[in-house]
Structure formats: C-alpha cells, structure tokens
Amino acid sequence: MRRPGWLRVIALLSVLTLVATGCRQQDEGGGGDAGGDQQLTLGLLYPQTGSLAFLGPPMRAGFDMAVQEINEAGGVLGSEIVTHVADEAGDASVAAEAGNQLLGRNVHAIVGAGASGMTRAVIENVTGSEVLMCSGSNTSAEFTEYEDNGYYIRTAPPDVLQGQVLAGVIAEDNRQRVAILFRSDGYGRGLAQSTAENLREAGVNVVHNEGYDVNATTFDADVSAAMAQNPDAVVVVSFAEGAQIIQALLERDLDANQIYGVDGNQSSTLPTTVNPNNANVLDGMKGTAPSADAVEGFGDRLRQFNTELKDTIFGPQKYDCVMLIALAAVAAGEISSEAIRDNIVDLTRGDNECAGFQECAELLRNDETISYQFASGTESFSDVGEPTNGLYDVWTFRGSEMTTLRQERVGSGSGGSSPGASPGARPTGSPAARQTGSPAASPTGSPAASPGQ
C-alpha cells in the first residue's frame, strides 16, 4: 500500500536525523586510528547495577574527576576528552554487549571492566580489536599472563599480593583454624588460593577452603560445611552476596571479630545490609583492600568532586587509568590505540617524577621522560603493564564506622612486606601519607596534597 505523502516526509526526515547524528559522533571520537587533530574518546565500563554496584560510585568519580582535570588543563593535544559510559551489570552477557557498544562508539580506550569476571567476558573482543583496556579494579592473577598483545593494563595490584597482607592480618590475630569461603570465579579462587598459601606458610591451619555458587540464592549449606570444621576464623571472599554469608555466620555464633573480608565486600553500608536493625553488628570485623587513600587528601578530593560519595575504593585506580591513557597520547603526539599502547608503560619509568596531567604533560611536551606518580600508591609497573607492588588498607569496623588501621606495602620494589602501624586508626577516606617506603599514616586534617593540580 502506498504511504501518504506526509508519512514519506517524516520517514525522510528521520533518516536525515540519523545520518546527521552519526556524523557528529564520528567527528567527536573518530576510530582507533584517529590522528592527533581528533579527540581522545574513552569508554567507561563499570558496575552501575549488579553485585558490585556499591563500588560503582567511587569508580565513576575517579574516572570523571581525571577527565575534568585534563579538560580544564587544555585537553589532550588541544582537544577535550569525549566519554561514553556502559554498565557491566554483574552479568557476563550484559558486559559483553556493553563492551561491543563502546567499541561501536569508536573509543580509543576502555577503562574497565570493574569485576575480573566481566573483563574476561570482553577482553578478547576489545584487545582483539586493538583497543586498549585499562582496569583500575581487576585483581585476578589470571590477567598477568593473558595474551593481549599489550592492549590490556591495570592499575590495581594482582591478588597474589593481597593474599599476603590478608594472611598476615589473620596470623597476627593468632588464629589457628581458618575456614575460607569464596565465590567460584577467577577473582574468588585466586584470592582464596593466595590467602591459603600464605596462611600455611605462617603456620596457620586452613581447615576449609571451598567455593560457592555465585548464582545461589542461599548459602546456608556452604556456611554449615565451613562451620563444621570448628574454625576460629572465617575469611569471606565475596561481592555483595557476602552480606548473606556473614549474616549466616553470625547466626551460628561466630563473633564479628572472627570474620575477615576483602575489597569485594568492603563497604561502609555492609553492617546495615547484614542487619538493618543493628549498625554495630560487624564491630571488630577486619579486612584488606587496595588502598583508597595512598595520596594524602586524594579521598577528600574525590568527595569534594562527588559530595554524595561514601566510599573511595578503586577511585584512585580509575583516575590513574585515565591519566596514563591521556599522557600516553601526549607522549606519542597522536591519538590512536596503538600509540597509547606503545607509550603507556614507559610513562612510569622516566627520569622526572610528576603527578597529575598538567605537570606531566608539560614535561612530555619539553621532550622529558616522566615517572608518573600513581594516585593509587603503586611504585613500579611491570613490562606487561601492572603493579609489581601494592599498597593495601587494613580496615576494620569500630562500632558502625569503617576505619583504616594501617597500610601495608608488599611486592617487588617495596622491600617485601613492610607494615607500618599508624599512630591511631583513622576513618576510611581521611588523608593518608604518601607511601614511599614503610607506610606511615598522617593525622586526619593534615594539609592535602593535590597530585592533579
């Protein structure tokens, strides 16, 4: 049937609108082979929903704050950064589609994914498309030797390091019989294995080390199997579902100070999730996580940038990803995924220490080499583009408040494990001293350094 003339006009206008929109998008971002006169286009793939959604806000804040600072400093090679955002949703199929959507935007690099499992769902397609990925939160050891042709890097240290710190905290508390419950994915298995190995080396008996189904709706059987071994401590390697596991442990008369957590369940809202009627229910629980306050005042800057932010975990690491990507383009003098890949690791090995975009970019423009000072506290980068050492927060709940007891650095280039007890505990997010050797926490309220200025 022949359409009325007015319908044909509307259809024609719709097509013209789509064509115009596509042209504008191409002008904004360009493709992976864009030249230096085009804009750096970044994708952010992170958990807006799903089991890690509570970690999403600090990840987004670190990403957005870095982009804002770079754009305010004149942008990359004279142009502002263009950004596109997608939700990994804690689901591999959703993450894969989200990654494809970002690739369809012709991004030069993707910051993400948040979870190691979500990165596994997208890494082959992204790196196979010769687009750089930089994750500020993947800690699974499996990515260290992944064949990515140099297109995958991360600013979060691998969990072989966190396992050392966590085991040390547990051994320090004189635990003798430890049970480990971990989510059955790359993240959970890797961190549980590292923790168990380090516990055994410290002379601690690991009486139970079993994974649980991440898609389960109840974990009673898993908790019962662990408790049947009469542990005097239980490690929970989880994401948000860990609240149910911790609740079940408490119901079986385990004290909160016998429970140990990790970065995947570190949240200031964890107590009220476990028990909405008792904000002090986790008083004494301890855990470890990559430091969110390696640079004095950085957490405060993130909270000033996003006044609704509660936690800052993985915010500094996302910030570092954006800074390194942008500076790699400056060093190359062109905007392309290949140029970024070829220059990014060397930014951590030059002669001149610098922090933030403006300072580092100025040195690069003067043909100087730089040693980028990570907001996340990393001191050295490996050839494959990941931290060779890590700075970790040892955290606890005191009443309802999450508090950092101290920071510990482990790994090569750091003199091994170098715990540095702070003069007193400080609330998570308050300033921490810049770590250049043994960590030493600074008092809350000391002058804030501004690495992005």
Sequence and secondary structure as in RCSB ss.txt:
>XXXX:A:sequence
MRRPGWLRVIALLSVLTLVATGCRQQDEGGGGDAGGDQQLTLGLLYPQTGSLAFLGPPMRAGFDMAVQEINEAGG
VLGSEIVTHVADEAGDASVAAEAGNQLLGRNVHAIVGAGASGMTRAVIENVTGSEVLMCSGSNTSAEFTEYEDNG
YYIRTAPPDVLQGQVLAGVIAEDNRQRVAILFRSDGYGRGLAQSTAENLREAGVNVVHNEGYDVNATTFDADVSA
AMAQNPDAVVVVSFAEGAQIIQALLERDLDANQIYGVDGNQSSTLPTTVNPNNANVLDGMKGTAPSADAVEGFGD
RLRQFNTELKDTIFGPQKYDCVMLIALAAVAAGEISSEAIRDNIVDLTRGDNECAGFQECAELLRNDETISYQFA
SGTESFSDVGEPTNGLYDVWTFRGSEMTTLRQERVGSGSGGSSPGASPGARPTGSPAARQTGSPAASPTGSPAAS
PGQ
>XXXX:A:secstr
    HHHHHHHHHHHHHHHHHHHHHHHHH  TT  TTS  EEEEEE SSSTTGGGHHHHHHHHHHHHHHHHHTT 
BTTB  EEEEEE TT HHHHHHHHHHHHHTT SEEE  SSHHHHHHHHHHHHHTT EEEESS   GGGTT   TT
 EEESS  HHHHHHHHHHHHHHTT  EEEEEEESSHHHHHHHHHHHHHHHHTT EEEEEEEE TT S  HHHHHH
HHTT  SEEEEE STTHHHHHHHHHHTT  GGGEEE GGG  TTHHHHH TT TTTTTT EEEEE S SSTTHHH
HHHHHSTT    TTHHHHHHHHHHHHHHHHHHTS  HHHHHHHHGGGGSSSEEE SHHHHHHHHHTT  EEE  T
T    B TTSSBSEEEEEEEEEETTEEEEEEEEEEETTTTS EEEEEEEEEETTS     SSS     TT     
TT 
